[in-house]
Every structure is written in C-alpha cells, then in structure tokens.
Amino acid sequence: MQYDESAVELVREALIITLKIAAPILLAGLVVGLIVSLLQSVTSIQDQTLSFVPKIVVMVVAAALLIPWVAQRLVEYASDLFRLI
C-alpha cells in the first residue's frame, strides 16, 4: 500500500502539534494530582473528590492561560498547511 509522503508528514505534524498543546495542561494536572495525593496520604483523608476537583480547576486555569500560545501554534500550523496547497 502506497501513501503520499506529504500526507503522512501532515498527519505526523498534526499529532506533534497536538502533543505540544496538550502536554503543559496535562503536566499541570499531573503535578497537582501528585501534590494532592501526597497530602492525602500524609493526612489520611481518602475523599475521591478532593483529588479530582483541584486537578480540573488547575487544568482549566492552565488552558485559559495558554490560549494565546495555543492559538499561535495552530495559526502557524494552518499557515503551513495553506502554503503546501
């Protein structure tokens, strides 16, 4: 089966951009999750919502703060796509 090399490259670039955009948000959630888990183990509080809510809040805040950066990456990718057409 033959694939057009430019199409494969475009898909590869799209996946890399997706990973670059998602990584900081997921990393923020991971760090907060680790901190909350550590605090839960030290204080013996085993409430499930205690770990879930702070992670969601931090990830939403991180996403809101990163909107200009994400938009810039997407604009760069879109301009590369249109240049190839």
Backbone as a ProteinNet text record, in pm:
[ID]
protein_1_A
[PRIMARY]
MQYDESAVELVREALIITLKIAAPILLAGLVVGLIVSLLQSVTSIQDQTLSFVPKIVVMVVAAALLIPWVAQRLVEYASDLFRLI
[TERTIARY]
84.4	0	89.1	66.8	147.3	74.1	147	92.1	168.5	95.4	157.5	241.5	366.3	457.8	421.5	366.8	327.5	208.4	116.8	2.5	47.3	139.8	193.9	264.7	336.5	406.5	308	198.5	97.1	31.8	2.6	-56.7	42.6	168.6	271.2	284	283.8	291.2	169.3	51.5	-71	-63.9	-13	-0.4	102.6	210.8	313.3	259.3	187.4	126.5	27.4	-52.7	-149.1	-78.9	29.4	104.7	166.3	218.7	277.6	173.3	53	-53.7	-106	-121.8	-180.2	-81.5	46.4	145.9	147.3	150.2	154.6	30.6	-85.3	-209.8	-211.3	-171.6	-166.5	-59.4	51.2	158	112	35.5	-18.8	-111.1	-195.4	-284.2	-207.4	-100.1	-17.3	49.7	104.7	173.4	75	-40.9	-141.1	-191	-210.1	-252.6	-151.8	-23.7	79.2	81.9	67.6	68.7	-52.1	-169.2	-290.2	-280.8	-227.5	-211.5	-115.7	-9.1	85.1	18.2	-56.5	-127.6	-232.6	-300.4	-398.9	-334.2	-219.3	-153.6	-96.9	-52.2	0.9	-111.2	-224.7	-334.7	-437	-421.9	-513.2	-655.3	-670.2	-800.9	-812.7	-916	-930.7	-1057	-1084.4	-1200.2	-1162.5	-1241.1	-1209.4	-1223.3	-1321.9	-1342.1	-1231.7	-1164.2	-1055.3	-940.8	-919.4	-813.1	-863	-992	-1046	-1066.9	-1126.6	-1162.8	-1040.3	-936.4	-820.8	-752.9	-747.4	-686.6	-764.7	-895.5	-978	-962.6	-964.4	-951.6	-817.7	-709.9	-576.8	-563.6	-620.3	-610.8	-691.1	-805.7	-884.4	-811	-752.1	-675.8	-554.6	-485	-369.2	-411.8	-523.5	-572.7	-608.9	-670.7	-707.9	-584.8	-482.1	-359.7	-280.2	-294.4	-217.6	-290.4	-407	-483.8	-403.9	-333.9	-257.6	-148.6	-80.2	25.8	-32	-142.8	-208.2	-256.4	-316.2	-364.6	-249	-137	-20.5	28.7	36.1	79.1	-16.9	-147.1	-245.5	-242.9	-221.3	-211	-87.6	23.3	145	121.7	55.2	28.9	-65.8	-169.5	-264.8	-197.4	-110.6	-40.9	52.7	114.9	197	110.9	-7.8	-97.2	-138.4	-177.7	-221.9	-107	14.5	129.4	155.5	128.5	151.9	47.4	-68.4	-176.8	-151.8
-117.5	0	123.9	212.4	332.6	452	528.7	650.6	769.9	877.9	1001.4	1054.4	1079	1117.5	1250.9	1342.1	1470.9	1455.8	1364.3	1340.1	1278.9	1187.9	1126.7	1232	1320.8	1427.7	1523.3	1555.2	1643.1	1580.1	1452.8	1383.6	1378.1	1352.9	1349	1484.9	1590.7	1726.1	1758.1	1715.2	1739.5	1669.4	1547.4	1474.4	1539.4	1587.4	1654.2	1784	1861.3	1985.5	1954.5	1849	1809.7	1775	1701.4	1666	1789	1881	2002.8	2088.8	2092.1	2172.6	2107.1	1976.6	1907.1	1886.9	1880.1	1847.1	1942.4	2074.3	2161.8	2150.4	2132.3	2121	1990.2	1882	1753.7	1750.9	1817.6	1824.8	1899.6	2006.9	2080.9	1991.2	1914.9	1821.4	1712.6	1665.2	1562.1	1612.2	1733	1789.9	1811.2	1868.1	1890.5	1757.9	1659.7	1527.4	1464.9	1478.9	1424.6	1496.5	1628.2	1704.9	1668.2	1660.5	1625.9	1483.2	1391.6	1253.7	1245.9	1322.6	1326.6	1381.9	1490.2	1547	1450.7	1378.6	1280.9	1166.7	1122.7	1012.9	1058.6	1182.7	1234	1256	1307.3	1339.6	1227.5	1119.3	1004.2	1041.1	1140.9	1177.2	1105.4	1023.2	943.7	979.2	1105.6	1151.4	1161.6	1099.7	1098.2	1235.9	1313.5	1444.1	1541.1	1515.7	1604.3	1602.6	1491.8	1487.5	1529.3	1510.1	1537.5	1686.6	1754.8	1895.5	1985.8	1977.2	2065	2041.3	1916.1	1887.4	1953.5	1942.1	2003.2	2154.1	2214.7	2360.2	2406.3	2339.1	2379.5	2358.4	2251.7	2227	2329.7	2371	2474.4	2607.9	2641.3	2765.7	2762	2649.4	2637.2	2651.8	2590.6	2603.1	2748	2816.5	2957.1	3045.4	3018.3	3098.2	3070.5	2950.9	2911.5	2938	2998.1	3021.9	3099.3	3208.4	3278.2	3190.5	3114	3025.8	2916.2	2856.8	2752.5	2809.9	2927.3	2990.2	3017	3061.9	3088.2	2959.9	2849.2	2722.5	2677	2692.3	2649.7	2737.7	2866	2956.2	2922	2893.1	2853.6	2725.3	2627.6	2501.6	2523.6	2604	2630	2703.8	2798.4	2869.5	2775.8	2681.1	2580.8	2493.3	2457.3	2375.8	2451.2	2577.3	2654.3	2682	2693.9	2715.4	2590.2	2472.6	2349.1	2325.3	2387.2	2363.9	2435.9
0	0	0	-94.8	-107.5	-46.2	31.4	90	34.1	15.5	-28.5	87.7	63.1	170.1	233.9	155.3	211.7	305.7	274.5	361.9	494.3	487.2	608.7	693.5	629.7	701.2	767.7	699.6	756.3	879.6	872.9	987.2	1102.5	1072	1175.9	1243.8	1165.1	1221.1	1306.1	1262.2	1339.1	1474.7	1476	1602.6	1694.5	1639.2	1721	1779.3	1698.8	1747.5	1859.8	1841.3	1944.3	2074.4	2066	2186.7	2252.8	2171.4	2227.5	2298	2243.7	2303.2	2431	2429.6	2543.8	2658.7	2629.9	2732.2	2851.4	2833	2951.3	3039.1	2978	3054	3132.4	3066.8	3135.1	3243.3	3218.9	3318.8	3443.6	3425.1	3539.8	3621.2	3554.2	3623.3	3695.2	3634.9	3696.8	3824	3818.3	3934.6	4049.1	4017.7	4122.9	4178	4092.7	4138.3	4232.8	4201.1	4289.9	4424.4	4420.8	4546	4631.9	4570.9	4645.8	4699.4	4620.7	4667.5	4785.2	4778.4	4890.2	5015.4	5000.3	5115.2	5170	5082.2	5127.4	5204.8	5158.8	5229.5	5363.8	5371.9	5498.6	5599.3	5553.6	5645.1	5656.2	5584.4	5583.9	5542.7	5459.1	5402.9	5268.9	5254.9	5133.1	5057	5039.9	4964.1	4816.7	4729.4	4585.7	4522.2	4565.6	4503.7	4541.2	4651.3	4692.5	4591.3	4526.2	4425.2	4287.7	4261.4	4128.4	4103.7	4197.4	4178	4159.3	4243.4	4220	4085.3	4041.7	3911.5	3799	3803.1	3698.8	3699.6	3818.5	3828.4	3772.5	3810.9	3763.4	3613.4	3562	3418.5	3339	3390.2	3322	3326.1	3441.1	3452.5	3359.3	3355	3265.9	3120	3084.1	2946	2914.1	3010.1	2987	2972.5	3052.7	3044.6	2917.1	2864.4	2746.2	2613.4	2618.8	2495.5	2390.1	2425.3	2319.9	2257.4	2340	2289.9	2200.1	2242.8	2163.2	2029.7	2035.3	1912.3	1815.9	1867.9	1782.6	1715.4	1791.5	1733	1623.9	1647.4	1548.5	1424.4	1441.3	1326.5	1243.5	1309.3	1236.9	1157.9	1220.4	1151.9	1033.4	1053.2	944.6	829.8	860.5	752.3	676.3	747	678.3	586.5	633.8	550.9	424.5	441.2	324.8	227.7	281.3	194	108.6	164.1	88.8	-19.5	-5.3	-102.8	-230.7
[MASK]
+++++++++++++++++++++++++++++++++++++++++++++++++++++++++++++++++++++++++++++++++++++

